[in-house]
């Protein structure tokens, strides 16, 4: 068996273990017992039957995937033991996210993710060393910032789903399983002493955590200044749209605009996901090809992804998305990856290794993965059927990338959002080319505004114009008759559709190979 095939099987085995651990319940005792048979098989078959050894080793890798999921669940659900009780607890730690303003509630407010290091109940401090996240809803004032070290006193509650939104899964993807609302907050350090020195000087955080806090404090500080600069240079709602596509700040985008984008199937533009970065990075590269050779355009596109990641706060979800987008960009630049299935499996392995929760709960990861799968596999296959489309201005390539990504994510969209958009493909083809220009002008607007406010307004006029065109197009497509209608696809339907789709692709690919072996043709997969 080729080494590349062995590598792929091992990666898929670990991912399969994460899948099993995400949906099935395993006790720790039973899980460790399951390791015994494959270990015995390896010992008995060593140097006698390498096939048996490999199968047993693959089983161990599969079990390690389950174990990784189990360990994450145990380490991130300790606070659930204290949820929904009639008593208050005291949590000590630091703010581990950007501060989000609450605009849709009377009196406003703010919420943030809090990294818990210590927990105390009345008259007793829990001795366990904690490193768990909890979502905090606080009053509007005083304002807090990333890295602030606080002590919270309040009741821990479990999140509840809304009528049309799976809020529990939305939090679980970031390993958050509990909430504390309007707690009493004090700026104390982790040992209960009044804060007298900077966080970086305290010995209760390790070197990596101190370095992470220092870095993200700088990133979020620059991001806030940049967002204010954009807001001063561009009027609303265009300013909110630019901040959304450039910085991932969606809370200020009006509800009607979000609905227009959802109806037309271009809501991914407003979300920081691999699906978004994948398509946008390809359009960025397409735009740069007018001015540079492909290799130079590729490096500029990679630089754009890096800048985009930093500007949005470089959160784990954005980094995952950038990795997926970079993978497709690499494939597009080289014509095709040497081994696309290994590259995609490696990217998925690294993501689920860092956070196994994303496989079950992160819709963005699922959309990113299948969109990337479509672009790497479906687009080259469909190319033979769309040769008549002119490739002027890379029209055929853009159409194939967009159509392939839409095709692969459609079952998931029907399952999660229960909505089928008839205008999604034409809307994406027409709107997407404007996005790199809107992002570039928005970026230059923010930079110009930081240098001189009047210069920001001058550049911002162009960003406002392009953004207005995008918003008008989204509204136009959304209000077309029968632009979308409700369709519900159950989970078993999603599985069935993907099985049929994959079987069809494999069957046709084998047919193509047969034709090639018999005397010609072009191999697309």
C-alpha positions in Angstrom: 0.0 0.0 0.0 1.4 3.4 -0.9 2.6 5.6 2.0 0.1 8.4 1.0 -2.7 5.9 1.2 -1.6 4.8 4.7 -1.3 8.4 5.8 -4.9 9.1 4.5 -6.4 6.0 6.3 -4.8 7.0 9.6 -6.0 10.6 9.4 -9.6 9.4 8.5 -9.5 6.9 11.3 -8.8 9.6 13.9 -11.5 11.8 12.4 -13.9 8.8 12.5 -13.1 8.4 16.1 -14.0 12.0 16.8 -17.3 11.5 14.9 -18.0 8.4 17.1 -17.1 10.3 20.3 -19.2 13.3 19.3 -22.4 11.3 18.9 -22.0 8.3 21.1 -21.5 8.1 24.9 -18.5 6.1 26.2 -17.5 5.6 29.8 -13.8 6.1 30.6 -13.5 2.5 31.9 -15.0 1.0 28.7 -13.0 3.2 26.5 -9.7 2.1 28.0 -10.8 -1.5 27.8 -11.3 -1.2 24.1 -7.5 -0.5 23.7 -6.6 -3.9 24.9 -7.7 -6.1 21.9 -5.8 -4.1 19.2 -2.7 -3.9 21.4 -2.8 -7.7 21.9 -3.2 -8.2 18.1 -0.2 -6.0 17.4 1.9 -8.0 19.9 0.8 -11.4 18.4 1.1 -10.4 14.7 4.2 -8.3 14.8 6.6 -9.3 12.0 4.1 -12.1 11.1 1.2 -10.4 9.5 1.7 -6.7 8.8 -1.9 -6.4 7.4 -3.3 -7.4 10.8 -0.8 -5.0 12.6 -1.9 -2.1 10.4 -5.6 -2.8 11.0 -5.0 -3.0 14.8 -3.0 0.2 14.7 -5.8 1.9 12.7 -8.2 0.8 15.4 -6.0 2.4 18.1 -5.9 5.7 16.1 -9.7 5.5 15.9 -10.0 5.0 19.7 -7.6 7.9 20.2 -10.0 10.1 18.3 -12.8 9.0 20.7 -10.5 9.6 23.7 -9.6 13.1 22.5 -13.3 14.0 22.3 -13.9 12.4 25.7 -11.1 14.4 27.3 -12.3 17.7 25.9 -15.9 17.0 27.2 -14.6 16.2 30.7 -12.3 19.2 30.8 -14.9 21.7 29.5 -18.1 20.5 31.4 -17.0 20.7 35.1 -19.0 23.9 35.6 -22.2 22.1 34.4 -22.2 20.4 37.8 -23.0 23.7 39.4 -25.5 24.9 36.8 -29.2 25.6 37.6 -28.7 25.5 41.3 -30.2 27.7 44.0 -26.8 29.0 45.1 -24.2 31.5 43.9 -20.7 30.7 43.0 -17.5 32.8 42.7 -15.5 32.5 39.5 -12.0 33.9 39.1 -10.2 34.2 35.8 -9.8 36.5 32.8 -11.8 37.7 29.8 -10.9 35.5 26.9 -12.8 37.0 24.0 -13.7 40.3 22.3 -16.4 42.3 24.1 -19.8 42.2 22.2 -22.4 44.9 22.8 -26.0 43.9 23.3 -28.2 46.2 21.3 -31.4 44.3 21.0 -32.3 44.4 24.8 -33.8 47.2 26.9 -30.9 48.9 28.6 -28.3 47.2 26.4 -25.4 45.4 27.9 -22.3 43.5 27.0 -21.3 39.9 26.8 -17.9 38.1 26.7 -16.3 34.7 27.2 -14.7 34.2 30.6 -11.8 31.8 31.1 -12.4 30.3 34.6 -9.3 29.4 36.6 -10.8 29.0 40.1 -14.3 28.3 41.4 -15.6 28.7 44.9 -19.0 27.9 46.5 -20.1 29.3 49.9 -17.4 28.5 52.5 -15.4 26.2 50.2 -13.0 26.7 47.3 -12.9 23.9 44.7 -9.3 22.5 44.7 -9.4 21.3 41.0 -7.3 23.3 38.6 -9.8 24.7 36.1 -9.3 26.0 32.5 -12.9 26.2 31.3 -14.9 28.9 29.4 -18.3 30.4 30.4 -20.4 33.0 28.7 -21.0 36.2 30.7 -23.8 38.7 30.2 -23.0 41.9 32.0 -24.4 45.5 32.3 -23.3 48.1 29.8 -21.0 49.8 32.3 -18.3 49.6 33.4 -16.8 48.6 30.1 -14.3 45.7 30.0 -11.7 44.6 27.6 -9.9 41.4 26.5 -7.5 40.2 29.2 -9.2 41.9 32.2 -8.7 39.7 35.2 -12.0 39.5 37.2 -13.9 37.8 40.0 -17.6 37.0 39.2 -20.2 36.1 41.7 -23.6 34.8 40.5 -25.6 31.8 39.5 -24.5 29.5 36.8 -27.3 28.4 34.3 -27.5 26.1 31.3 -28.1 27.6 27.9 -31.5 27.1 26.3 -32.4 26.8 22.6 -34.6 29.4 21.0 -37.6 28.4 18.8 -35.7 28.7 15.6 -32.1 28.6 16.8 -29.9 25.8 18.3 -28.2 28.1 20.8 -26.8 25.1 22.8 -24.8 23.8 19.8 -23.8 27.3 18.8 -22.0 27.7 22.2 -20.8 24.1 22.3 -18.7 24.5 19.1 -16.5 26.9 21.2 -16.5 24.6 24.2 -18.9 26.7 26.1 -21.7 24.9 28.1 -22.7 27.3 30.8 -23.8 31.0 31.2 -23.7 33.5 34.1 -26.1 36.5 33.8 -25.5 39.9 35.4 -23.0 38.7 38.0 -21.3 41.0 40.6 -18.0 41.8 39.0 -14.8 42.9 40.8 -11.4 43.5 39.3 -9.4 41.1 41.4 -6.6 38.8 40.7 -6.8 35.0 40.8 -5.7 34.8 44.5 -8.3 37.3 45.7 -5.9 40.2 46.1 -6.6 43.6 44.8 -5.1 44.2 41.4 -1.9 46.1 41.8 0.2 45.1 38.8 -0.3 44.2 35.2 -1.6 40.9 34.1 1.6 40.0 32.4 3.6 40.3 35.6 1.4 37.8 37.5 2.8 34.4 38.1 -0.5 32.6 38.1 -0.6 32.4 34.3 1.8 30.4 32.3 4.1 31.9 29.6 1.9 30.9 26.7 -1.2 32.4 28.2 0.6 35.6 29.0 1.9 35.8 25.5 -1.5 35.0 24.0 -3.2 37.8 26.1 -0.5 40.3 25.2 -0.9 39.5 21.5 -4.7 39.6 21.4 -4.9 42.7 23.5 -2.9 44.5 20.8 -5.0 42.9 18.0 -8.4 43.8 19.5 -7.2 47.3 20.4 -6.2 47.9 16.8 -9.4 46.3 15.5 -11.5 48.7 17.7 -9.7 51.7 16.5 -9.9 50.5 12.9 -13.7 49.9 13.2 -14.3 53.4 14.6 -12.2 54.8 11.8 -14.5 53.1 9.2 -17.6 54.2 11.1 -16.5 57.8 11.0 -15.8 57.7 7.2 -18.8 55.8 5.9 -22.5 56.3 6.7 -24.8 53.5 7.9 -25.8 50.8 6.9 -22.8 50.7 4.5 -20.4 51.1 7.4 -21.9 48.1 9.3 -21.7 46.0 6.1 -18.0 46.9 5.5 -17.2 46.1 9.2 -19.0 42.8 8.8 -17.1 41.6 5.7 -13.8 43.0 6.9 -13.8 42.5 10.6 -16.6 39.9 11.2 -18.6 42.5 13.3 -22.2 41.5 12.4 -24.1 42.9 15.5 -24.6 46.3 13.9 -25.9 45.1 10.5 -29.6 45.8 10.3 -32.0 42.8 10.4 -33.5 43.4 7.0 -30.1 43.4 5.3 -29.3 40.0 7.0 -32.6 38.6 5.8 -31.9 39.8 2.2 -28.5 38.1 2.3 -30.0 34.9 3.7 -32.8 34.8 1.1 -30.4 35.2 -1.8 -28.0 32.6 -0.5 -25.0 35.0 0.0 -25.2 35.1 3.8 -21.8 33.5 3.9 -20.3 36.9 2.9 -21.3 38.3 6.3 -19.9 35.3 8.2 -16.2 34.5 8.8 -16.1 30.9 7.6 -13.9 28.8 5.4 -16.8 28.9 2.9 -16.5 32.7 2.9 -12.7 32.9 2.8 -12.5 30.2 0.1 -14.8 32.0 -2.3 -13.5 35.4 -1.5 -9.9 34.4 -1.8 -10.5 32.9 -5.2 -12.2 36.1 -6.4 -9.3 38.2 -4.9 -6.9 36.1 -6.9 -9.1 36.4 -10.0 -9.1 40.2 -9.6 -5.3 40.4 -9.1 -4.7 38.3 -12.3 -5.7 41.4 -14.2 -2.5 43.2 -12.9 0.0 40.4 -12.0 1.2 37.0 -13.1 -0.5 34.0 -11.4 2.4 33.3 -8.9 2.5 36.9 -7.8 -1.3 37.1 -7.5 -1.2 33.9 -5.4 1.2 35.4 -2.8 -0.8 38.6 -2.6 -3.9 36.5 -2.0 -2.2 34.6 0.8 -1.2 38.0 2.3 -4.8 39.1 2.0 -6.0 36.0 4.0 -3.4 36.7 6.7 -4.4 40.3 7.0 -8.0 39.4 7.0 -7.4 36.8 9.8 -5.5 39.4 12.0 -8.1 42.1 11.4 -11.0 39.9 12.5 -9.3 39.0 15.7 -7.5 35.8 14.8 -10.0 33.6 16.7 -9.8 29.8 16.4 -12.8 29.7 14.0 -11.2 32.3 11.7 -7.8 30.6 11.7 -9.6 27.3 10.8 -11.4 29.2 8.0 -8.2 30.7 6.7 -6.5 27.3 6.7 -9.3 25.9 4.6 -9.3 28.9 2.2 -5.5 28.8 1.9 -5.8 25.1 0.9 -8.2 25.8 -2.0 -6.0 28.8 -3.0 -3.0 26.5 -3.2 -4.9 24.0 -5.3 -6.1 26.7 -7.6 -2.6 28.2 -8.0 -1.0 24.9 -8.9 -3.8 23.6 -11.1 -4.5 20.9 -8.6 -3.0 19.6 -5.4 -0.7 16.6 -5.7 -3.0 14.7 -3.4 -6.1 16.7 -2.6 -7.7 14.1 -0.3 -4.6 13.9 1.9 -4.4 17.7 2.1 -8.1 18.0 3.0 -7.9 15.2 5.5 -4.8 16.7 7.1 -6.5 20.1 7.4 -9.6 18.5 9.0 -7.4 16.4 11.3 -5.6 19.5 12.6 -8.9 21.3 13.2 -10.6 18.5 15.1 -7.4 17.7 17.0 -7.5 21.3 18.4 -11.2 21.3 19.0 -13.2 18.1 18.5 -16.5 19.9 19.2 -16.5 21.6 15.8 -17.2 18.4 14.0 -20.7 18.1 15.5 -21.6 21.6 16.5 -19.8 24.0 14.2 -22.0 24.7 11.1 -19.3 27.0 9.7 -16.7 24.1 9.8 -19.2 21.7 8.1 -20.0 24.3 5.3 -16.3 25.0 4.9 -15.3 21.4 4.6 -18.0 20.5 2.0 -17.5 23.7 0.0 -13.7 23.0 -0.2 -14.5 19.4 -1.1 -16.7 20.7 -3.9 -14.1 23.1 -5.2 -11.3 20.5 -5.1 -13.2 17.6 -6.6 -16.5 18.6 -8.2 -15.3 21.7 -10.0 -12.6 19.8 -12.1 -15.1 17.1 -12.9 -17.9 19.5 -14.0 -15.4 21.4 -16.2 -15.9 19.0 -19.1 -19.6 19.8 -19.2 -19.2 23.6 -19.2 -16.6 24.1 -21.8 -18.9 26.3 -23.9 -18.9 28.9 -21.2 -16.4 31.6 -22.2 -13.5 32.0 -19.8 -13.1 35.7 -20.5 -12.5 37.5 -17.1 -12.3 33.9 -15.6 -16.1 33.6 -15.9 -16.1 29.8 -16.4 -13.7 29.3 -13.5 -15.7 31.5 -11.2 -18.9 29.8 -12.2 -17.5 26.3 -11.7 -16.1 27.2 -8.2 -19.3 28.8 -7.1 -21.6 26.2 -8.5 -19.5 23.3 -7.1 -19.4 24.9 -3.6 -23.2 25.6 -3.7 -23.9 22.1 -4.8 -21.9 20.5 -2.0 -23.3 22.6 0.8 -26.9 22.6 -0.3 -28.0 19.5 1.7 -26.5 21.1 4.9 -28.3 24.4 4.2 -31.6 22.7 3.7 -31.0 20.7 7.0 -30.0 23.7 9.1 -31.8 26.6 7.6 -34.8 25.0 5.9 -34.6 27.3 3.0 -33.8 26.8 -0.7 -32.8 29.8 -2.7 -33.5 29.8 -6.5 -31.4 32.9 -7.0 -28.3 31.8 -4.9 -26.2 30.9 -7.9 -26.7 34.0 -10.0 -26.6 36.2 -6.9 -23.2 34.7 -5.9 -21.8 35.1 -9.4 -22.9 38.7 -9.6 -22.2 39.9 -6.1 -19.0 38.0 -5.2 -16.8 39.9 -7.7 -17.7 43.2 -5.8 -16.6 41.8 -2.4 -12.8 41.9 -2.9 -13.2 45.5 -4.1 -15.4 46.4 -1.1 -12.9 44.8 1.3 -9.9 46.5 -0.3 -11.6 49.9 -0.2 -12.9 49.3 3.3 -9.4 48.5 4.4 -7.9 51.6 2.8 -10.7 53.6 4.3 -9.8 52.4 7.8 -6.1 53.0 7.3 -6.6 56.5 5.8 -9.0 57.4 8.6 -6.4 56.5 11.2 -3.9 58.8 9.5 -6.3 61.7 8.8 -10.1 61.7 9.3 -10.8 63.7 6.1 -8.6 61.4 4.0 -10.7 58.5 5.4 -13.9 60.2 4.3 -12.5 60.7 0.8 -11.5 57.1 0.3 -14.7 56.0 2.2 -16.9 57.6 -0.5 -15.7 54.8 -2.9 -16.2 52.1 -0.3 -19.7 53.5 0.3 -20.5 53.4 -3.4 -19.4 49.7 -3.9 -21.1 48.7 -0.7 -24.3 50.4 -1.8 -24.2 48.4 -5.1 -23.8 45.1 -3.1 -26.7 45.9 -0.8 -28.9 47.0 -3.7 -28.1 43.7 -5.6 -28.9 41.6 -2.5 -32.2 43.4 -2.0 -33.1 43.1 -5.7 -32.5 39.3 -5.8 -34.2 38.8 -2.4 -37.4 40.5 -3.6 -37.7 38.6 -6.8 -40.9 36.5 -7.0 -40.2 33.0 -5.7 -36.6 33.9 -4.9 -36.7 31.2 -2.1 -39.1 28.8 -0.5 -39.0 26.6 2.6 -37.6 23.0 2.2 -36.8 20.8 5.1 -34.3 17.9 4.8 -33.9 15.5 7.8 -30.5 14.3 8.9 -31.0 10.9 7.2 -31.8 12.8 4.0 -28.5 14.7 4.3 -26.6 11.4 4.7 -28.5 9.8 1.8 -27.9 12.8 -0.6 -24.2 12.8 0.2 -23.9 9.1 -0.3 -25.6 9.3 -3.7 -23.5 12.3 -4.7 -20.2 10.7 -3.7 -21.2 7.4 -5.4 -22.1 9.3 -8.6 -18.8 11.1 -8.7 -16.8 7.9 -8.0 -18.8 6.0 -10.6 -18.4 8.7 -13.3 -14.7 9.1 -12.4 -14.1 5.4 -12.9 -15.9 5.6 -16.2 -13.6 8.4 -17.3 -10.5 6.4 -16.3 -11.8 3.5 -18.3 -12.1 5.7 -21.4 -8.6 7.1 -20.8 -7.2 3.6 -20.6 -9.0 2.6 -23.7 -7.5 5.3 -25.8 -7.9 8.9 -24.7 -9.8 11.5 -23.0 -9.0 13.8 -20.2 -8.9 12.9 -16.6 -10.7 15.2 -14.4 -10.5 13.5 -11.0 
